[in-house]
């Protein structure tokens, strides 16, 4: 009887790593939401939000409505309340499309974010988790 430790025919190919996460910064004031960068490729993001307004704010990153649609878009990221002069950090995954970064307060203009095709894999990048 012959015993083998492996199989030369791999059943599963090695999956590529996702793109390297990028940091997207947002600032909320009493009039609007400001975001940087406003254009980037799809993949994982870390959203860092600074609430510079005078009220507690909840933030949502959601797809923009298409003309004729009703109701909010699909949510990619949502936060709990962020107190005035505080900062929050949330992680999420975005796909290609147009997004709005909105706050719950009335009169605060949302920021528009354009997400393009997926960023390249981080498969060959060194020192990645």
ROLO-775362 format. One record per residue: x, y, z of N, C-alpha, C in turn; chain; residue number from 1. Coordinates in steps of 0.001 Angstrom, whole numbers, m for minus. Last residue first. Example, Ala and Ser with C-alpha at 12.3 -4.5 7.8 and 13.67 -1.06 7.14 Angstrom:
REM ROLO-775362
<site n_px="12850" n_py="m2250" n_pz="7080" ca_px="13670" ca_py="m1060" ca_pz="7140" c_px="12900" c_py="30" c_pz="7870" c="A" k="2"/>
<site n_px="13190" n_py="m5690" n_pz="7800" ca_px="12300" ca_py="m4500" ca_pz="7800" c_px="13200" c_py="m3300" c_pz="7800" c="A" k="1"/>
***
This chain:
REM ROLO-775362
<site n_px="m990" n_py="42337" n_pz="5174" ca_px="m1524" ca_py="41298" ca_pz="6065" c_px="m2166" c_py="40168" c_pz="5291" c="A" k="129"/>
<site n_px="2040" n_py="43014" n_pz="3397" ca_px="585" ca_py="43156" ca_pz="3496" c_px="62" c_py="42059" c_pz="4408" c="A" k="128"/>
<site n_px="4750" n_py="43007" n_pz="2663" ca_px="4339" ca_py="43484" ca_pz="3974" c_px="2856" c_py="43805" c_pz="4078" c="A" k="127"/>
<site n_px="4551" n_py="43567" n_pz="m885" ca_px="5204" ca_py="43059" ca_pz="311" c_px="4604" c_py="43693" c_pz="1553" c="A" k="126"/>
<site n_px="2295" n_py="42661" n_pz="m3402" ca_px="2791" ca_py="43714" ca_pz="m2524" c_px="3390" c_py="43097" c_pz="m1276" c="A" k="125"/>
<site n_px="1063" n_py="40822" n_pz="m5007" ca_px="2517" ca_py="40853" ca_pz="m5032" c_px="3115" c_py="41979" c_pz="m4207" c="A" k="124"/>
<site n_px="m1719" n_py="41219" n_pz="m4393" ca_px="m1110" ca_py="39898" ca_pz="m4365" c_px="422" c_py="39941" c_pz="m4263" c="A" k="123"/>
<site n_px="m3490" n_py="43218" n_pz="m4365" ca_px="m2275" ca_py="43443" ca_pz="m3597" c_px="m1468" c_py="42152" c_pz="m3483" c="A" k="122"/>
<site n_px="m5068" n_py="44061" n_pz="m7521" ca_px="m4851" ca_py="43181" ca_pz="m6382" c_px="m3553" c_py="43554" c_pz="m5653" c="A" k="121"/>
<site n_px="m6158" n_py="47392" n_pz="m8461" ca_px="m5398" ca_py="46150" ca_pz="m8672" c_px="m5227" c_py="45356" c_pz="m7373" c="A" k="120"/>
<site n_px="m9607" n_py="48419" n_pz="m7917" ca_px="m8164" ca_py="48663" ca_pz="m7860" c_px="m7423" c_py="47338" c_pz="m8045" c="A" k="119"/>
<site n_px="m12433" n_py="48225" n_pz="m10086" ca_px="m11684" ca_py="47734" ca_pz="m8938" c_px="m10193" c_py="48025" c_pz="m9059" c="A" k="118"/>
<site n_px="m13562" n_py="51365" n_pz="m11535" ca_px="m13331" ca_py="49910" ca_pz="m11558" c_px="m12408" c_py="49511" c_pz="m10418" c="A" k="117"/>
<site n_px="m14618" n_py="54027" n_pz="m9277" ca_px="m14362" ca_py="53424" ca_pz="m10577" c_px="m14160" c_py="51929" c_pz="m10480" c="A" k="116"/>
<site n_px="m16782" n_py="56038" n_pz="m7601" ca_px="m15959" ca_py="54838" ca_pz="m7446" c_px="m15851" c_py="54164" c_pz="m8804" c="A" k="115"/>
<site n_px="m17204" n_py="59244" n_pz="m6500" ca_px="m17222" ca_py="58412" ca_pz="m7709" c_px="m16252" c_py="57256" c_pz="m7524" c="A" k="114"/>
<site n_px="m19234" n_py="60875" n_pz="m4179" ca_px="m18011" ca_py="60097" ca_pz="m4383" c_px="m18200" c_py="59227" c_pz="m5617" c="A" k="113"/>
<site n_px="m20469" n_py="63870" n_pz="m2851" ca_px="m20583" ca_py="62856" ca_pz="m3901" c_px="m19224" c_py="62200" c_pz="m4098" c="A" k="112"/>
<site n_px="m21763" n_py="64805" n_pz="334" ca_px="m20637" ca_py="64773" ca_pz="m603" c_px="m20875" c_py="63656" c_pz="m1605" c="A" k="111"/>
<site n_px="m24766" n_py="66675" n_pz="1248" ca_px="m23931" ca_py="65469" ca_pz="1173" c_px="m22773" c_py="65640" c_pz="185" c="A" k="110"/>
<site n_px="m25362" n_py="69524" n_pz="3261" ca_px="m25234" ca_py="69021" ca_pz="1893" c_px="m24316" c_py="67791" c_pz="1855" c="A" k="109"/>
<site n_px="m27572" n_py="69834" n_pz="5791" ca_px="m26159" ca_py="69531" ca_pz="5554" c_px="m26049" c_py="68853" c_pz="4191" c="A" k="108"/>
<site n_px="m30291" n_py="70138" n_pz="6283" ca_px="m29546" ca_py="71293" ca_pz="5804" c_px="m28071" c_py="71059" c_pz="5574" c="A" k="107"/>
<site n_px="m30611" n_py="67895" n_pz="9038" ca_px="m31204" ca_py="68651" ca_pz="7940" c_px="m30301" c_py="69818" c_pz="7562" c="A" k="106"/>
<site n_px="m28483" n_py="65094" n_pz="9819" ca_px="m28979" ca_py="66440" ca_pz="10084" c_px="m29537" c_py="67130" c_pz="8850" c="A" k="105"/>
<site n_px="m27346" n_py="62678" n_pz="9056" ca_px="m28748" ca_py="62700" ca_pz="9403" c_px="m29327" c_py="64096" c_pz="9590" c="A" k="104"/>
<site n_px="m25259" n_py="62864" n_pz="6102" ca_px="m25456" ca_py="62893" ca_pz="7549" c_px="m26939" c_py="63014" c_pz="7822" c="A" k="103"/>
<site n_px="m23734" n_py="60992" n_pz="3401" ca_px="m24785" ca_py="61823" ca_pz="3991" c_px="m24723" c_py="61792" c_pz="5512" c="A" k="102"/>
<site n_px="m22188" n_py="60578" n_pz="551" ca_px="m21840" ca_py="60511" ca_pz="1964" c_px="m22739" c_py="61517" c_pz="2664" c="A" k="101"/>
<site n_px="m23187" n_py="58737" n_pz="m2206" ca_px="m23405" ca_py="59974" ca_pz="m1457" c_px="m23015" c_py="59696" c_pz="m5" c="A" k="100"/>
<site n_px="m21675" n_py="57351" n_pz="m5185" ca_px="m22121" ca_py="57279" ca_pz="m3798" c_px="m22362" c_py="58674" c_pz="m3246" c="A" k="99"/>
<site n_px="m21689" n_py="55555" n_pz="m8154" ca_px="m21700" ca_py="56879" ca_pz="m7551" c_px="m22326" c_py="56763" c_pz="m6171" c="A" k="98"/>
<site n_px="m19511" n_py="52702" n_pz="m8873" ca_px="m20755" ca_py="53464" ca_pz="m8883" c_px="m20576" c_py="54845" c_pz="m8282" c="A" k="97"/>
<site n_px="m18091" n_py="49604" n_pz="m7883" ca_px="m18160" ca_py="50681" ca_pz="m8856" c_px="m19526" c_py="51365" c_pz="m8828" c="A" k="96"/>
<site n_px="m18171" n_py="49112" n_pz="m4306" ca_px="m18119" ca_py="48627" ca_pz="m5678" c_px="m18267" c_py="49826" c_pz="m6609" c="A" k="95"/>
<site n_px="m16519" n_py="49027" n_pz="m1149" ca_px="m17329" ca_py="49725" ca_pz="m2135" c_px="m17112" c_py="49108" c_pz="m3511" c="A" k="94"/>
<site n_px="m16513" n_py="48110" n_pz="2201" ca_px="m16178" ca_py="47658" ca_pz="850" c_px="m17081" c_py="48411" c_pz="m111" c="A" k="93"/>
<site n_px="m15150" n_py="49505" n_pz="5249" ca_px="m16190" ca_py="49005" ca_pz="4377" c_px="m15643" c_py="48615" c_pz="3022" c="A" k="92"/>
<site n_px="m14694" n_py="50789" n_pz="8561" ca_px="m14190" ca_py="50089" ca_pz="7387" c_px="m15355" c_py="49576" c_pz="6568" c="A" k="91"/>
<site n_px="m14419" n_py="53910" n_pz="10292" ca_px="m15171" ca_py="52702" ca_pz="9932" c_px="m14566" c_py="52101" c_pz="8670" c="A" k="90"/>
<site n_px="m13851" n_py="56161" n_pz="12881" ca_px="m13224" ca_py="55407" ca_pz="11800" c_px="m14037" c_py="54143" c_pz="11565" c="A" k="89"/>
<site n_px="m14455" n_py="59504" n_pz="14034" ca_px="m14800" ca_py="58079" ca_pz="13975" c_px="m14095" c_py="57451" c_pz="12781" c="A" k="88"/>
<site n_px="m13988" n_py="62234" n_pz="16286" ca_px="m13633" ca_py="61538" ca_pz="15052" c_px="m14040" c_py="60077" c_pz="15161" c="A" k="87"/>
<site n_px="m15512" n_py="65295" n_pz="17532" ca_px="m14947" ca_py="63957" ca_pz="17668" c_px="m14731" c_py="63331" c_pz="16299" c="A" k="86"/>
<site n_px="m16902" n_py="67677" n_pz="17425" ca_px="m15452" ca_py="67742" ca_pz="17667" c_px="m14821" c_py="66378" c_pz="17912" c="A" k="85"/>
<site n_px="m20005" n_py="66220" n_pz="18407" ca_px="m19259" ca_py="67370" ca_pz="17886" c_px="m17799" c_py="67329" c_pz="18340" c="A" k="84"/>
<site n_px="m20160" n_py="62573" n_pz="18070" ca_px="m20363" ca_py="63825" ca_pz="18790" c_px="m19577" c_py="64968" c_pz="18161" c="A" k="83"/>
<site n_px="m21760" n_py="60459" n_pz="16014" ca_px="m20428" ca_py="61030" ca_pz="16214" c_px="m20646" c_py="62401" c_pz="16856" c="A" k="82"/>
<site n_px="m23792" n_py="57556" n_pz="16234" ca_px="m23637" ca_py="59000" ca_pz="16427" c_px="m22174" c_py="59391" c_pz="16672" c="A" k="81"/>
<site n_px="m22566" n_py="55021" n_pz="13954" ca_px="m23400" ca_py="55468" ca_pz="15061" c_px="m23217" c_py="56964" c_pz="15205" c="A" k="80"/>
<site n_px="m22533" n_py="54723" n_pz="10355" ca_px="m21911" ca_py="54910" ca_pz="11665" c_px="m22989" c_py="55130" c_pz="12719" c="A" k="79"/>
<site n_px="m22323" n_py="52643" n_pz="7484" ca_px="m23141" ca_py="53474" ca_pz="8367" c_px="m22437" c_py="53560" c_pz="9716" c="A" k="78"/>
<site n_px="m21722" n_py="51808" n_pz="4115" ca_px="m21173" ca_py="52070" ca_pz="5441" c_px="m22172" c_py="52920" c_pz="6207" c="A" k="77"/>
<site n_px="m23396" n_py="51222" n_pz="2019" ca_px="m22114" ca_py="50530" ca_pz="2069" c_px="m21515" c_py="50642" c_pz="3468" c="A" k="76"/>
<site n_px="m26806" n_py="50937" n_pz="1264" ca_px="m25800" ca_py="51427" ca_pz="2202" c_px="m24553" c_py="50559" c_pz="2143" c="A" k="75"/>
<site n_px="m28443" n_py="51879" n_pz="m1661" ca_px="m27913" ca_py="50757" ca_pz="m891" c_px="m26770" c_py="51256" c_pz="m20" c="A" k="74"/>
<site n_px="m30426" n_py="54917" n_pz="m1310" ca_px="m29663" ca_py="53918" ca_pz="m2044" c_px="m29222" c_py="52790" c_pz="m1120" c="A" k="73"/>
<site n_px="m33824" n_py="55750" n_pz="m303" ca_px="m32376" ca_py="55820" ca_pz="m223" c_px="m31710" c_py="54718" c_pz="m1037" c="A" k="72"/>
<site n_px="m36569" n_py="56607" n_pz="m2578" ca_px="m35968" ca_py="56035" ca_pz="m1382" c_px="m34460" c_py="56107" c_pz="m1426" c="A" k="71"/>
<site n_px="m37008" n_py="55944" n_pz="m6049" ca_px="m37429" ca_py="56584" ca_pz="m4811" c_px="m36767" c_py="55874" c_pz="m3642" c="A" k="70"/>
<site n_px="m35924" n_py="56791" n_pz="m9344" ca_px="m35969" ca_py="55887" ca_pz="m8194" c_px="m36472" c_py="56656" c_pz="m6980" c="A" k="69"/>
<site n_px="m35705" n_py="58813" n_pz="m11200" ca_px="m36960" ca_py="58057" ca_pz="m11180" c_px="m37055" c_py="57079" c_pz="m10025" c="A" k="68"/>
<site n_px="m32230" n_py="58466" n_pz="m11587" ca_px="m33425" ca_py="59266" ca_pz="m11865" c_px="m34669" c_py="58386" c_pz="m11905" c="A" k="67"/>
<site n_px="m30873" n_py="56573" n_pz="m8811" ca_px="m30957" ca_py="56823" ca_pz="m10246" c_px="m32194" c_py="57675" c_pz="m10504" c="A" k="66"/>
<site n_px="m29261" n_py="57580" n_pz="m5800" ca_px="m30465" ca_py="57162" ca_pz="m6518" c_px="m30324" c_py="57439" c_pz="m8004" c="A" k="65"/>
<site n_px="m26004" n_py="56461" n_pz="m4857" ca_px="m26899" ca_py="57539" ca_pz="m5260" c_px="m28106" c_py="56962" c_pz="m5972" c="A" k="64"/>
<site n_px="m25281" n_py="54294" n_pz="m2137" ca_px="m25313" ca_py="54535" ca_pz="m3572" c_px="m26313" c_py="55636" c_pz="m3867" c="A" k="63"/>
<site n_px="m23900" n_py="55714" n_pz="888" ca_px="m24861" ca_py="54903" ca_pz="148" c_px="m24825" c_py="55248" c_pz="m1328" c="A" k="62"/>
<site n_px="m22786" n_py="56085" n_pz="3983" ca_px="m22252" ca_py="56092" ca_pz="2622" c_px="m23155" c_py="55152" c_pz="1847" c="A" k="61"/>
<site n_px="m23885" n_py="58015" n_pz="6702" ca_px="m24089" ca_py="56856" ca_pz="5845" c_px="m23429" c_py="57108" c_pz="4502" c="A" k="60"/>
<site n_px="m23516" n_py="59116" n_pz="10060" ca_px="m23067" ca_py="59187" ca_pz="8673" c_px="m23415" c_py="57895" c_pz="7951" c="A" k="59"/>
<site n_px="m24898" n_py="61202" n_pz="12496" ca_px="m24758" ca_py="59826" ca_pz="12022" c_px="m24476" c_py="59900" c_pz="10534" c="A" k="58"/>
<site n_px="m23771" n_py="63695" n_pz="14794" ca_px="m24139" ca_py="63299" ca_pz="13427" c_px="m23976" c_py="61796" c_pz="13249" c="A" k="57"/>
<site n_px="m24414" n_py="66334" n_pz="17105" ca_px="m24044" ca_py="64935" ca_pz="16899" c_px="m24560" c_py="64490" c_pz="15523" c="A" k="56"/>
<site n_px="m23544" n_py="69721" n_pz="16123" ca_px="m24482" ca_py="68687" ca_pz="16573" c_px="m23907" c_py="67302" c_pz="16353" c="A" k="55"/>
<site n_px="m21862" n_py="71517" n_pz="14941" ca_px="m22277" ca_py="71824" ca_pz="16308" c_px="m23240" c_py="70774" c_pz="16885" c="A" k="54"/>
<site n_px="m19150" n_py="69891" n_pz="13121" ca_px="m20422" ca_py="70608" ca_pz="13235" c_px="m20767" c_py="70821" c_pz="14707" c="A" k="53"/>
<site n_px="m17025" n_py="68333" n_pz="12660" ca_px="m16723" ca_py="69710" ca_pz="13038" c_px="m17995" c_py="70547" c_pz="13155" c="A" k="52"/>
<site n_px="m16200" n_py="65178" n_pz="12861" ca_px="m17428" ca_py="65963" ca_pz="13004" c_px="m17071" c_py="67344" c_pz="13547" c="A" k="51"/>
<site n_px="m14401" n_py="63310" n_pz="10651" ca_px="m14258" ca_py="64317" ca_pz="11688" c_px="m15531" c_py="65158" c_pz="11721" c="A" k="50"/>
<site n_px="m13827" n_py="60001" n_pz="9744" ca_px="m14782" ca_py="61109" ca_pz="9729" c_px="m14540" c_py="62014" c_pz="10920" c="A" k="49"/>
<site n_px="m12418" n_py="57776" n_pz="7589" ca_px="m12147" ca_py="58518" ca_pz="8820" c_px="m12952" c_py="59805" c_pz="8755" c="A" k="48"/>
<site n_px="m12846" n_py="54692" n_pz="6240" ca_px="m13408" ca_py="56033" ca_pz="6218" c_px="m13172" c_py="56675" c_pz="7577" c="A" k="47"/>
<site n_px="m11077" n_py="52530" n_pz="4389" ca_px="m11237" ca_py="52956" ca_pz="5770" c_px="m11674" c_py="54401" c_pz="5709" c="A" k="46"/>
<site n_px="m12111" n_py="50135" n_pz="1900" ca_px="m11726" ca_py="51482" ca_pz="2324" c_px="m11829" c_py="51589" c_pz="3841" c="A" k="45"/>
<site n_px="m11686" n_py="47707" n_pz="m713" ca_px="m11841" ca_py="48034" ca_pz="703" c_px="m11373" c_py="49464" c_pz="999" c="A" k="44"/>
<site n_px="m13052" n_py="48652" n_pz="m3957" ca_px="m12294" ca_py="47799" ca_pz="m3056" c_px="m12504" c_py="48225" c_pz="m1619" c="A" k="43"/>
<site n_px="m12750" n_py="50780" n_pz="m6852" ca_px="m13507" ca_py="49910" ca_pz="m5951" c_px="m12576" c_py="49039" c_pz="m5125" c="A" k="42"/>
<site n_px="m10792" n_py="53855" n_pz="m6980" ca_px="m11249" ca_py="52566" ca_pz="m7483" c_px="m11948" c_py="51745" c_pz="m6412" c="A" k="41"/>
<site n_px="m11932" n_py="57286" n_pz="m6651" ca_px="m10982" ca_py="56198" ca_pz="m6419" c_px="m11594" c_py="54907" c_pz="m6936" c="A" k="40"/>
<site n_px="m12622" n_py="60628" n_pz="m5885" ca_px="m12627" ca_py="59593" ca_pz="m6920" c_px="m11552" c_py="58563" c_pz="m6594" c="A" k="39"/>
<site n_px="m12211" n_py="62244" n_pz="m3745" ca_px="m13594" ca_py="62121" ca_pz="m4212" c_px="m13740" c_py="61063" c_pz="m5299" c="A" k="38"/>
<site n_px="m10095" n_py="61395" n_pz="m923" ca_px="m10316" ca_py="61785" ca_pz="m2316" c_px="m11779" c_py="61573" c_pz="m2695" c="A" k="37"/>
<site n_px="m12255" n_py="63496" n_pz="840" ca_px="m11038" ca_py="63441" ca_pz="25" c_px="m10427" c_py="62050" c_pz="161" c="A" k="36"/>
<site n_px="m15196" n_py="65483" n_pz="1440" ca_px="m14517" ca_py="64190" ca_pz="1391" c_px="m13296" c_py="64270" c_pz="485" c="A" k="35"/>
<site n_px="m17459" n_py="67216" n_pz="3454" ca_px="m16330" ca_py="67345" ca_pz="2539" c_px="m15554" c_py="66033" c_pz="2600" c="A" k="34"/>
<site n_px="m20758" n_py="68158" n_pz="3856" ca_px="m19791" ca_py="67088" ca_pz="4098" c_px="m18710" c_py="67236" c_pz="3034" c="A" k="33"/>
<site n_px="m22053" n_py="71353" n_pz="5106" ca_px="m21800" ca_py="70299" ca_pz="4125" c_px="m20864" c_py="69220" c_pz="4661" c="A" k="32"/>
<site n_px="m22739" n_py="73105" n_pz="7243" ca_px="m23329" ca_py="73291" ca_pz="5923" c_px="m23174" c_py="72085" c_pz="5003" c="A" k="31"/>
<site n_px="m21407" n_py="72506" n_pz="9600" ca_px="m22846" ca_py="72767" ca_pz="9686" c_px="m23521" c_py="72916" c_pz="8332" c="A" k="30"/>
<site n_px="m19233" n_py="69808" n_pz="8523" ca_px="m19467" ca_py="71088" ca_pz="9186" c_px="m20974" c_py="71346" c_pz="9172" c="A" k="29"/>
<site n_px="m17259" n_py="66959" n_pz="8505" ca_px="m18641" ca_py="67447" ca_pz="8525" c_px="m18631" c_py="68817" c_pz="9192" c="A" k="28"/>
<site n_px="m14932" n_py="65362" n_pz="6468" ca_px="m15158" ca_py="66362" ca_pz="7511" c_px="m16594" c_py="66857" c_pz="7375" c="A" k="27"/>
<site n_px="m13175" n_py="62374" n_pz="5690" ca_px="m14378" ca_py="63197" ca_pz="5567" c_px="m14449" c_py="64153" c_pz="6747" c="A" k="26"/>
<site n_px="m10893" n_py="60385" n_pz="3814" ca_px="m11155" ca_py="61314" ca_pz="4911" c_px="m12410" c_py="62119" c_pz="4635" c="A" k="25"/>
<site n_px="m10013" n_py="57121" n_pz="3233" ca_px="m10825" ca_py="58214" ca_pz="2704" c_px="m11195" c_py="59086" c_pz="3899" c="A" k="24"/>
<site n_px="m7400" n_py="54953" n_pz="2596" ca_px="m8025" ca_py="55808" ca_pz="3602" c_px="m8748" c_py="56941" c_pz="2883" c="A" k="23"/>
<site n_px="m7617" n_py="51649" n_pz="1157" ca_px="m7205" ca_py="53048" ca_pz="1114" c_px="m7959" c_py="53811" c_pz="2199" c="A" k="22"/>
<site n_px="m6345" n_py="48279" n_pz="1139" ca_px="m7318" ca_py="49281" ca_pz="1600" c_px="m6748" c_py="50692" c_pz="1473" c="A" k="21"/>
<site n_px="m5299" n_py="46687" n_pz="m1814" ca_px="m4877" ca_py="47282" ca_pz="m556" c_px="m5924" c_py="48310" c_pz="m120" c="A" k="20"/>
<site n_px="m7619" n_py="44278" n_pz="m3200" ca_px="m6782" ca_py="45477" ca_pz="m3288" c_px="m6393" c_py="45959" c_pz="m1888" c="A" k="19"/>
<site n_px="m7330" n_py="40814" n_pz="m2038" ca_px="m8077" ca_py="41998" ca_pz="m2477" c_px="m7127" c_py="43185" c_pz="m2633" c="A" k="18"/>
<site n_px="m5283" n_py="38188" n_pz="m3445" ca_px="m5652" ca_py="39083" ca_pz="m2360" c_px="m6497" c_py="40225" c_pz="m2903" c="A" k="17"/>
<site n_px="m6475" n_py="35389" n_pz="m5323" ca_px="m5688" ca_py="36605" ca_pz="m5197" c_px="m6187" c_py="37425" c_pz="m4023" c="A" k="16"/>
<site n_px="m6420" n_py="31976" n_pz="m4413" ca_px="m7197" ca_py="33193" ca_pz="m4649" c_px="m6292" c_py="34405" c_pz="m4476" c="A" k="15"/>
<site n_px="m5032" n_py="29249" n_pz="m5968" ca_px="m4812" ca_py="30276" ca_pz="m4952" c_px="m5588" c_py="31523" c_pz="m5322" c="A" k="14"/>
<site n_px="m7503" n_py="26848" n_pz="m6919" ca_px="m6405" ca_py="27746" ca_pz="m7261" c_px="m6243" c_py="28752" c_pz="m6126" c="A" k="13"/>
<site n_px="m8231" n_py="23672" n_pz="m5825" ca_px="m8544" ca_py="25090" ca_pz="m5684" c_px="m7310" c_py="25911" c_pz="m6057" c="A" k="12"/>
<site n_px="m7202" n_py="21228" n_pz="m6415" ca_px="m8634" ca_py="21427" ca_pz="m6596" c_px="m9001" c_py="22903" c_pz="m6556" c="A" k="11"/>
<site n_px="m4325" n_py="20252" n_pz="m8088" ca_px="m4915" ca_py="21176" ca_pz="m7115" c_px="m6383" c_py="21403" c_pz="m7427" c="A" k="10"/>
<site n_px="m2860" n_py="17330" n_pz="m8413" ca_px="m3931" ca_py="18054" ca_pz="m9090" c_px="m4639" c_py="18947" c_pz="m8070" c="A" k="9"/>
<site n_px="m1213" n_py="16048" n_pz="m6710" ca_px="m583" ca_py="16919" ca_pz="m7702" c_px="m1619" c_py="17731" c_pz="m8472" c="A" k="8"/>
<site n_px="m1725" n_py="15885" n_pz="m3350" ca_px="m2338" ca_py="15589" ca_pz="m4627" c_px="m1746" c_py="16558" c_pz="m5635" c="A" k="7"/>
<site n_px="23" n_py="14402" n_pz="m584" ca_px="m581" ca_py="15482" ca_pz="m1348" c_px="m1155" c_py="14991" c_pz="m2646" c="A" k="6"/>
<site n_px="1036" n_py="12217" n_pz="643" ca_px="700" ca_py="13374" ca_pz="1475" c_px="m28" c_py="14456" c_pz="689" c="A" k="5"/>
<site n_px="195" n_py="8761" n_pz="213" ca_px="684" ca_py="10025" ca_pz="m329" c_px="214" c_py="11173" c_pz="556" c="A" k="4"/>
<site n_px="1089" n_py="5371" n_pz="444" ca_px="391" ca_py="6504" ca_pz="1048" c_px="1035" c_py="7787" c_pz="527" c="A" k="3"/>
<site n_px="559" n_py="2197" n_pz="m851" ca_px="1324" ca_py="3430" ca_pz="m989" c_px="500" c_py="4593" c_pz="m461" c="A" k="2"/>
<site n_px="833" n_py="m1166" n_pz="0" ca_px="0" ca_py="0" ca_pz="0" c_px="885" c_py="1239" c_pz="0" c="A" k="1"/>
***
